[in-house]
């Protein structure tokens, strides 16, 4: 167990950050699944905007890697454009 006040505070803050990151990551994954299940182009393109900002935010906070974020956005964009065709 930690002996210093700062170490105790660090344990508390790390746990809070871990839970926040986990929630945001899970929310983004659920939104991605929802997008992949859509058939309507307009609805999918609207959802793509919000998902890409969610993914960018996760990459900026190092929850996911920046290349993973880029690959996700690319594949989802390709999916939405394939709906239009």
N, C-alpha and C positions, 0 to 999 in steps of 0.2 A: 504494500500500500504506500502511496505517496506521503512524504513527510512535510513537504513545503507547501505553503499557501498557494504559491504560483502553480505548483504541480497539480494541486487539487482543482484549481480553477481551469487549468489546461484540460484536465480529464472531463470536466463538465462541459466546457466549450466544444471539445472534440466530439463528444456524444451528440450535442445539439446540432453541430454541423453535419455529422454523419447521417442523422435522421432527416435533416432538411435535404441533403444531397440525394438520399435514397428515395424520398418522396418525389422530388423533381424528376429524377431519372425514371422512376416507375410511371409517372404521369406521362412523360414523353413517349415511353414505349407503348403505353396503352393508346395514345393518340395516333401513333404510327400504325398500330394494328387496325385501328378504326379507319384510317385513311386507305390502307391496302384493301379493306373490304368494300369500299365505296365503288359505285358504278357511275354516278353522276359526275360530269366533268366540272361543272361550276362549283358544286359543293366541295369536290376534291381540291380544286385550285385554291379555294378560300381556306380550307384546312391546311393546305401545304404552306401557306404564308405563316400561320401561327406555329406550325411544327418546326419550320426552319428557324424561326426566332428562338424557340425552345431549345433546339439542338445547338444553336450558336451560343446560347447562354450557358449550356452545360459544358461546352468545349472551353469557353472563356474561363469558367470556374474550375477547370481541370477535373470535372466529374467524368467526362469521356475525352478521348484523345481527339485532337483537331482533325486528324486524317479520317477518323471514324465518322466524325460529324460531316465532313465533306463528302465521304462515300455515301452516307445515309441520305443527305440532301440530293445528291446526284441521282441515286437510284429512285428516290421518291418522285423527283421531277420527271424522270424518264417514264415512270409508271403513270403519272398524271397526263403526260403528253400522249401516251399510248391509248388512254381512254378517249381522247379526242379523235383519234384516227379511226 
